[in-house]
């Protein structure tokens, strides 16, 4: 009679993750936590120390495969020999950095002087990427704040840092502005917030209809800016846009 072997301690411990791509590990954590990981989501809480370097290596290897499939000779072409690594670093450390790092630290101060007049910040130059084609989206943002005595005051440069963090992901412009509005409302708690974004989309200029002149303009209004048309008109009139 054959005896059934007892499971070994290593079997009880479960399969090892040695050799598992780091992207798979991160994805498994997100799925286990039931967290969304769309292109414009931040996933920094699920990336462990040291994994960004491993992710760079993985993206580089896969980018080499893309170049091979494009029939680009990276072995003897001095212009593309290190392109795969450069692209990996560009995506993870630069243009999509807002996906992999936590929000910038923002020092908040109480509204000691009880400021309650319209404040406008901008234009802030922003750079993002279209999530449909990964082509650049480059434009400007204006932010209007209507504070109250309980509003948290933050430095002017901090608005730019928050915008950079949100825009540093593959986006569509309409969703990006809403994300930024949600973040600023959470950080400052004003009576009202208004954001206008004007941007050129290179998925339209570089490909498709190849129109170099068209821009997209959209806005988000919250609180008193949504309810008070006079305040809304004042904000829009003070934005020094050039058509």
Secondary structure, DSSP 8 states (H G I E B T S, - for coil): --------HHHHT----TT--HHHHHHHHHHHTT----TT---GGG--TTHHHHHHHHHHHHHHHHHHHTT--TTT-TTTTTHHHHHHHIIIIIITHHHHS-------EE-TT---SEEEEEEEEEEEEETTT--EEEEEEEEEEE--TT-EE--HHHHHHHHHHHHSSEE-HHHHHHHHHHHHHHHH--SEEEEEEEEEEHHHHTSTT--SS--EEEEEEEEHHHH-HHHHHHHHHH-----
